[in-house]
C-alpha cells in the first residue's frame, strides 16, 4: 500500500483543478485512483489545504 504525502495530495488536486477536473487523466499521472482524487478534490473544495491532512489512525489523548 502506498501512502501519499500532503504535498503529493495538494499537487494532484491543483493539477486536477487546473485541468478542468479531468479526474481520469490526472489520477493516472499521479498514480492514484479516480475515486481517491475525486475525494481529495471534494475535501479541498470544502475545507482547503487543512482538509487534505492525513486522518487515519487513532487520535492522541491528552492526559
N, C-alpha and C positions, 0 to 999 in steps of 0.2 A: 504494500500500500504506500502510495506516495503522498507526502504532505506538502502543502503549498504555503509559502510564507506570506505574510501580509503584503509585502512588496509585490510578489507574483500575482496575488489576487487583484491588487489595485491596478497593475499593468494590464491584466486581462480585461477587467471591467472598463477601463478607459479606452482600450483598443476597441472593445465591442461598441461602446457609445460613439466613438469616432467613426465606426464603420456602419452607422445607422442600424445598430443592433443585429448584425449578421452573425447570430449565435453560432451557427454550424461552422462557418469558416474560421471564426476567431477561436472557438473551442478546439478545433484541430490544430491551429497554430500554437496554442498554449498547452496542448496535451491534457485537456480536461474534458469532461463530458458536457454535452449540450445543456443538460439539466443543472449541472453544478454551476456553469457560467450564468445561466438564467437566474438561479437563486442568488448568486453574488450580485448581479445587476439589480435585482429587486431589493436586496438588503441595502446596497449602496444608495439607491434612489430614495429609500425611506429613512435612512439614518446616516448617510455619508460614510466617510472612511472608518469611523469607530465601529460601525455595524459590520465591517469585514473582519474584525479580530476573531481569533480562534475561540470558539465557545465550547470545545469538547472538555470532558473530564469533570471531576468534582470541584466544586468551589471551595476555596480555602476558608476555614472557620477562624475567626479571630477569638482569642481566648482572653 
